[in-house]
Amino acid sequence: MLSGVSEVLSSVVEDVSEAVNRNISGSQLLHELLSAPWLRALLKIYECLMQFQRLSPSPLLPCASGLLFEVSKAHRPSAEARELYNLLSSPHVQGATIRRDEVTGDIYIARVIHGGLADRSGLLHPGDLIVEVNGNSVVGLEPEKVIQILNSSIGTILFKVIPRSTQVTSSQKPVYMRAMVDYCPLQDSSIPCPDAGMAFIRGDLLEVVDQSDALWWQARKLPCGASFAGLIPSASMLRSKHKEQWCIKTRLNVVIFSQKHESTFFPSAGFRRSFRLWRRTSYRRRRQSCTSCSPSSSALSSPYEEVALYQRLPQENHRLIILIGASGVGVNELRKRLIKLNPSTFQGPVPHTTRPIKEGEQAGREYHFVTKELFEYMFCSIFRFVEYGESKSHLYGTSIDAIDEVVKRGRMCIIDVEPPGIHLLRLRNLKPYVIFIKAPSPETLRQTRRNARIITSYAVNRAFTEEDFLELEDTSQLIEAKYKQYFDNVVVNDDLQDACMQLCSIIQQAQNEPQWIPTDMNINTESRSK
Ligand SMILES: Nc1ncnc2c1ncn2[C@@H]1O[C@H](COP(=O)(O)OP(=O)(O)OP(=O)(O)O)[C@@H](O)[C@H]1O
């Protein structure tokens, strides 16, 4: 009886050779195909994997080495087999880094990569002394030489190890964090093992599985692709790295925003036309000032933000929906359309103004009409304004209380703010969900806005010019580069109808499905130790 697919293949090849002997047409070709070494190797690998699945072998290392051996046997390996070979022989999968004691010359296991082979085998631990590899003494060798021996070993690798006298068993709960800065291990000369490093960009969600080292943590990117973790700098390590870079940049006189400048140049905007006009007049000044997209100082002081899954309960208030986008991209148009589409669900907050009430307006409907003194008093003491500004000598502002009012009424509050406004709205009771309205490709932008009107001054509505398009694209890219770590979702505003439908479905998900939010905004989260 045949026990595996490779044996079945051998038997089939034998039958086909008989057919070749009998000169049956096409049998020669079939014989060549079935005798290909890669096919045999592939079936062997399949059998090994099945064995892994069936037996869950422990220790894993010898069995994995067997698998590696089968892959290496393929005489002319296919691209896939080569890839598999590289994967199996990479240090991640062997899953440990080593270091040499400079005084004694001893080689130690420096760290075991979470989820890698060494970790799953349960045989190697940080601090273990490696005495021999495959019968060869490694004492006094350079770590690179030891790695070379390991990489050139095929089949079973035999370690002679003296375990560390006191084993530290790490049973850390994973902590979830959002990266607020970019990191690339290949550009970091301080990383102990660049091969084991993991690159990430702002906004990436990380599952931090090991924080036992004060300088280097181990983490996986979510949604989880890799079974093994990679090395990332700890928060304190990143803070000191960025401080260094910051100092260098400052010394070189690179224009960098301070928090103060940000709020000066991205001051405010409202929801009514006059208010938006004010926003547009400051637009060019703002763009000229925005010469850097360096992370803000808050990102530097907290390079990672701890997050937890949050599922809104039906009886809880709706999350605040914030739309962010370059001026002219269509943020206000989309917001108005959403409210028009479903006025009993969506609502904007009512801003305050010092301008006199006009005929047909109603206090508390278009605006809360207040005196200049009251506005200034509210600004300084009672309410915090998310945005404020001046137009034609009148003050306009949107207060957090106005947003709260909408939310408490059971509606979904939807607002558009300038990016720095996000920081003021990151409140536990509002749990904002931020959607970036992105400019489409240059061709689509020009095509879709052919008949659109742009507001350029207090009285003029005119067609978009080439300069408007260039400014819009520029600002859209700048906002994305600087604030992407705060975006929960992105909608490209190409076709208005499509963008509006997409927004509706994203907002439904934001309100009804589990979402990662900062832990300090999530009252249901148990506090986790860092
Ligand atoms: N996808 C689109 N296709 C065609 N026209 C669009 C699209 N999106 C927006 N527009 C039009 O572009 C113009 C500017 O849009 P909108 O007023 O919403 O800009 P905005 O992002 O709110 O900027 P601002 O705050 O400076 O007014 C409007 O005339 C709007 O109807």
The ligand as a Tripos MOL2 file, in Angstrom:
@<TRIPOS>MOLECULE
LIG
   31    33     1     0     0
SMALL
NO_CHARGES

@<TRIPOS>ATOM
      1 N1        -16.4410   65.3490   -6.6970 N.pl3     1 LIG1
      2 C1        -16.7540   66.5540   -7.1580 C.ar      1 LIG1
      3 N2        -17.0540   66.7180   -8.4540 N.ar      1 LIG1
      4 C2        -17.3550   67.9300   -8.9400 C.ar      1 LIG1
      5 N3        -17.4150   69.0510   -8.1920 N.ar      1 LIG1
      6 C3        -17.1370   68.9420   -6.8940 C.ar      1 LIG1
      7 C4        -16.8020   67.7050   -6.3040 C.ar      1 LIG1
      8 N4        -16.5800   67.9100   -4.9940 N.ar      1 LIG1
      9 C5        -16.7750   69.2110   -4.7600 C.ar      1 LIG1
     10 N5        -17.1170   69.8360   -5.8910 N.ar      1 LIG1
     11 C6        -17.3890   71.2810   -6.0520 C.3       1 LIG1
     12 O1        -16.1720   71.9750   -5.7600 O.3       1 LIG1
     13 C7        -16.4670   73.2390   -5.1640 C.3       1 LIG1
     14 C8        -15.7180   73.3570   -3.8490 C.3       1 LIG1
     15 O2        -16.2420   72.4020   -2.9280 O.3       1 LIG1
     16 P1        -16.4710   72.7670   -1.3870 P.3       1 LIG1
     17 O3        -17.0690   74.1070   -1.2410 O.co2     1 LIG1
     18 O4        -17.1470   71.6350   -0.7300 O.co2     1 LIG1
     19 O5        -14.9490   72.8660   -0.9330 O.3       1 LIG1
     20 P2        -14.3490   72.7210    0.5200 P.3       1 LIG1
     21 O6        -13.4830   71.5190    0.5280 O.co2     1 LIG1
     22 O7        -15.4110   72.7840    1.5500 O.co2     1 LIG1
     23 O8        -13.3970   73.9810    0.5860 O.3       1 LIG1
     24 P3        -13.6700   75.3820    1.3240 P.3       1 LIG1
     25 O9        -13.8000   75.0930    2.7750 O.co2     1 LIG1
     26 O10       -12.4700   76.1990    0.9900 O.co2     1 LIG1
     27 O11       -14.9180   75.9110    0.7400 O.co2     1 LIG1
     28 C9        -17.9730   73.2860   -4.9750 C.3       1 LIG1
     29 O12       -18.5170   74.0060   -6.0410 O.3       1 LIG1
     30 C10       -18.4050   71.8240   -5.0630 C.3       1 LIG1
     31 O13       -19.7090   71.6670   -5.5380 O.3       1 LIG1
@<TRIPOS>BOND
     1     1     2 1
     2     2     3 ar
     3     2     7 ar
     4     3     4 ar
     5     4     5 ar
     6     5     6 ar
     7     6     7 ar
     8     6    10 ar
     9     7     8 ar
    10     8     9 ar
    11     9    10 ar
    12    10    11 1
    13    11    12 1
    14    11    30 1
    15    12    13 1
    16    13    14 1
    17    13    28 1
    18    14    15 1
    19    15    16 1
    20    16    17 2
    21    16    18 1
    22    16    19 1
    23    19    20 1
    24    20    21 2
    25    20    22 1
    26    20    23 1
    27    23    24 1
    28    24    25 2
    29    24    26 1
    30    24    27 1
    31    28    29 1
    32    28    30 1
    33    30    31 1
@<TRIPOS>SUBSTRUCTURE
     1 LIG1         1 GROUP 0 **** ****
